[in-house]
């Protein structure tokens, strides 16, 4: 259904300008923005996918990925259609690049989603598969319904959003995983159709102006964003501007969407990236989309003892006390932990609301 959008202005030439993301699409009546879901309708912009989803599934929270937020617990995940970036390597392209509303098979009010999460024992709800900033009004309403039931709202986002919309969006989130797709404007412009500077601004905002727990993910693409020089610059920036405690996930690329000519990321590249990040002071660095127990597990930054053992999405060792401190040396492990981790494991369970 069409739902009145926020963050727009009418221009002198009669067009409507969307002010959710840095694209600021300028639309004639009936025209959609690049994201495809925000449309000029008369003297306003509407969200055309409010209450509609491409489906719901219960995942392990580590799949988002979040390793320092309620480890081992189940999370209800869903998305809509469309995206405000044009990443050629998109690995959810069938959803994020969708221009067919018949893909949106599920209809659900915010209250239905919150109640479904509660009924299925989920501790949190993830806005994922496509970027939730483009369905901001729906995401905020769902988040508020979840918070009323003590369900944690979590955003999986590229952080490509303007300041006013960003403030409302994140003040309703408890946690986020932000895709830092590369550390060069050239990559963002050529591969993603966006701007790195806007994403870095979002990251600094999250760190210094909110209480949102967030982690970073970079998908390493051979020959595009995996050079030691770029990884050096990126991880130095992270420590300087965000501090050493923001977890960083390096994920392996596989050929998809419009980058099927690229090879899979070598495991050695991921390990080198992790080594660079650790040497630059990033305390928690993880490897994704590959089987690597040491690269998936959490270690104390002070004494290097194993804190949380992981094998894919299965958790084993748990050496944190009730305050989230290392039981060996007492050093704090930043994040949101409970007395014991969850036991959801690697299960993936589709849900019909």
Residue pairs with C-beta under 8 A, 6 or more apart in sequence:
1 50
1 51
1 52
2 39
2 41
2 46
2 47
2 48
2 50
3 46
3 47
3 50
3 51
3 137
3 138
4 44
4 46
4 47
4 137
5 18
5 20
5 38
5 44
5 45
5 46
5 47
5 136
5 137
6 20
6 136
6 137
6 165
6 168
7 18
7 19
7 20
7 136
7 162
7 164
7 165
8 16
8 17
8 18
8 19
8 20
8 44
8 45
9 16
9 17
9 19
10 16
10 17
10 43
11 17
11 26
14 28
15 26
15 27
15 28
15 40
16 26
16 27
16 29
16 40
16 43
16 44
16 45
17 24
17 25
17 26
17 27
18 24
18 25
18 26
18 27
18 33
18 38
18 45
19 162
19 164
19 165
20 38
20 84
20 133
20 134
20 136
20 161
20 162
20 165
21 35
21 84
21 133
21 134
21 160
21 161
21 162
21 165
22 160
22 161
22 162
22 194
22 195
22 198
23 33
23 34
23 84
24 162
25 33
25 34
25 35
25 38
27 33
27 39
27 40
27 45
28 40
29 40
29 41
29 42
30 39
30 40
30 41
31 39
31 40
32 38
32 39
32 40
32 48
33 39
33 84
34 84
34 86
34 193
35 82
35 83
35 84
35 134
36 81
36 82
36 98
36 99
37 47
37 48
37 49
37 80
37 81
37 82
37 134
37 135
38 45
38 46
38 47
38 48
38 134
39 45
39 46
39 48
47 135
47 136
47 137
47 138
48 101
49 80
49 81
49 82
49 101
49 104
49 135
49 138
50 135
50 137
50 138
51 107
51 108
51 109
51 138
52 80
52 101
52 104
52 106
52 107
53 78
53 79
53 80
53 104
53 105
53 106
53 107
53 108
54 78
54 79
54 80
54 81
54 95
54 98
54 103
54 104
54 105
54 106
54 129
54 130
55 78
55 105
55 106
55 350
56 76
56 77
56 78
56 106
56 108
56 113
56 116
56 350
56 351
56 352
56 353
57 76
57 77
57 78
57 348
57 349
57 350
57 351
58 74
58 75
58 76
58 77
58 120
58 122
58 344
58 347
58 348
58 349
58 351
59 74
59 75
59 77
59 126
59 348
60 72
60 73
60 74
60 75
60 313
60 344
60 345
60 346
60 347
61 69
61 70
61 71
61 72
61 73
61 74
61 75
61 123
61 124
61 126
61 154
61 342
61 344
62 71
62 72
62 310
62 313
63 75
63 313
64 75
64 77
64 126
64 128
64 154
64 156
64 177
65 177
65 215
65 217
65 249
65 251
65 286
65 288
66 154
66 175
66 177
66 213
66 215
67 215
67 247
67 249
67 284
67 286
67 298
67 308
67 310
67 335
68 213
68 215
68 247
68 284
68 298
68 333
68 334
68 335
68 336
68 337
69 124
69 152
69 154
69 174
69 175
69 213
69 215
69 335
69 336
70 123
70 124
70 152
70 336
70 337
70 338
70 342
71 308
71 315
71 337
71 341
71 342
72 315
72 341
72 342
72 343
72 344
72 345
73 122
73 123
73 124
73 341
73 342
73 344
74 120
74 121
74 122
74 123
74 342
74 344
74 347
74 349
75 122
75 123
75 124
75 125
75 126
75 154
76 113
76 116
76 117
76 120
76 122
76 124
76 125
76 126
76 351
77 125
77 126
77 128
77 129
78 106
78 108
78 113
78 125
78 126
78 127
78 128
78 129
79 92
79 95
79 96
79 127
79 128
79 129
79 130
79 132
80 104
80 130
80 134
80 135
80 138
81 95
81 96
81 98
81 99
81 100
81 101
81 103
81 104
81 130
82 96
82 97
82 98
82 130
82 134
83 90
83 96
83 97
83 130
83 131
83 134
84 131
84 133
84 134
84 160
84 194
85 131
85 158
85 160
85 192
85 193
85 194
86 192
86 193
86 194
87 181
87 191
87 192
87 193
87 257
88 191
88 192
88 257
88 258
88 259
89 191
89 219
89 221
89 253
89 256
89 257
89 258
89 259
89 262
90 96
90 97
90 256
90 257
91 219
91 254
91 256
91 257
92 129
92 130
93 256
93 257
94 103
95 103
95 129
95 130
96 129
96 130
96 131
97 257
106 352
106 353
108 116
108 353
110 138
110 141
110 142
110 144
110 145
110 146
111 145
112 353
113 125
113 142
113 145
113 146
113 353
114 125
114 142
114 145
114 146
114 148
114 149
114 151
115 149
116 351
116 353
117 124
117 125
117 146
117 149
117 151
118 149
118 151
120 349
120 351
122 151
123 151
123 152
123 342
124 146
124 151
124 152
124 153
124 154
124 174
124 175
125 142
125 143
125 146
125 151
125 152
125 153
125 154
126 154
126 155
126 156
127 135
127 139
127 142
127 153
127 154
127 155
127 156
127 157
128 156
129 156
131 157
131 158
131 160
132 139
132 155
132 156
132 157
132 169
133 139
133 155
133 157
133 160
133 161
133 165
133 166
133 169
136 165
136 168
136 169
139 153
139 155
139 169
139 172
140 168
140 169
140 172
142 153
143 153
143 172
143 173
144 172
146 152
146 153
147 153
147 172
147 174
152 174
152 175
153 172
153 173
153 174
153 175
154 173
154 174
154 175
154 176
154 177
155 169
155 170
155 173
155 175
155 176
155 177
156 176
156 177
156 179
157 176
157 177
157 178
157 179
158 178
158 179
158 181
158 192
158 194
158 199
159 178
159 179
159 180
159 198
159 199
159 202
159 203
159 206
160 194
160 195
160 198
160 199
160 202
161 169
161 198
161 202
162 198
163 201
163 205
166 202
166 205
170 176
170 205
170 206
170 210
170 212
171 210
173 212
174 212
174 213
174 336
175 212
175 213
175 214
175 336
176 206
176 212
176 213
176 214
176 215
177 214
177 215
177 216
177 217
177 249
178 199
178 202
178 203
178 206
178 214
178 215
178 216
178 217
179 216
179 217
179 218
179 219
180 199
180 203
180 216
180 217
180 218
180 234
181 187
181 188
181 191
181 192
181 199
181 218
181 219
181 225
182 188
182 191
182 192
182 196
182 218
182 224
182 225
182 230
182 234
183 196
183 225
183 230
183 231
183 233
183 234
183 237
184 196
184 225
184 230
185 195
185 196
185 197
187 196
187 224
187 225
188 194
188 195
188 196
188 199
189 195
191 224
200 237
200 241
203 214
203 216
203 241
203 242
204 241
204 242
206 212
206 214
207 214
207 241
207 242
207 243
207 246
213 335
213 336
214 246
215 246
215 247
215 248
215 249
216 238
216 246
216 247
216 248
216 249
217 248
217 249
217 250
217 251
217 288
218 225
218 234
218 248
218 249
218 250
218 251
218 273
219 251
219 252
219 253
220 226
220 250
220 251
220 252
220 253
220 265
220 269
220 270
220 273
221 253
221 259
221 262
221 265
222 253
222 262
222 263
222 264
222 265
222 266
222 269
223 262
224 262
226 265
226 269
226 273
228 272
228 276
231 272
231 273
231 276
231 277
232 276
232 280
235 248
235 276
235 277
235 280
235 281
235 282
236 280
238 246
238 248
238 277
238 280
238 282
239 280
239 281
239 282
244 281
244 282
244 283
244 301
245 283
245 284
245 301
245 334
246 282
246 284
247 284
247 285
247 286
247 335
248 277
248 282
248 284
248 285
248 286
249 285
249 286
249 287
249 288
250 270
250 273
250 274
250 277
250 285
250 286
250 287
250 288
251 265
251 287
251 288
251 289
252 264
252 265
252 267
252 270
252 287
252 288
252 289
252 290
253 259
253 262
253 264
253 265
253 289
254 264
254 265
254 289
255 261
255 262
255 263
255 264
265 289
267 290
267 292
270 287
270 290
270 292
270 295
271 287
271 292
271 295
273 285
274 285
274 286
274 287
274 295
277 285
278 285
283 301
284 298
284 301
285 295
286 295
286 296
287 295
287 296
288 296
291 311
291 312
293 309
293 310
293 311
296 310
296 311
296 312
297 306
297 307
297 308
297 309
297 310
297 317
298 306
298 307
298 308
298 310
298 333
299 305
299 306
299 307
300 306
300 307
300 326
300 328
300 329
300 331
300 333
301 331
301 333
302 326
302 329
302 331
303 326
303 328
303 329
303 331
305 319
305 326
305 328
305 329
306 317
306 319
307 317
307 318
307 319
307 320
307 326
307 333
308 315
308 317
308 318
308 319
308 320
308 341
309 315
309 316
309 317
309 318
310 316
312 346
313 344
313 345
313 346
314 345
314 346
315 341
315 342
315 343
315 345
318 340
318 341
319 326
319 327
319 328
320 326
320 327
320 333
320 337
321 327
322 339
323 332
324 332
324 333
324 334
324 335
324 337
325 331
325 332
325 333
326 332
326 333
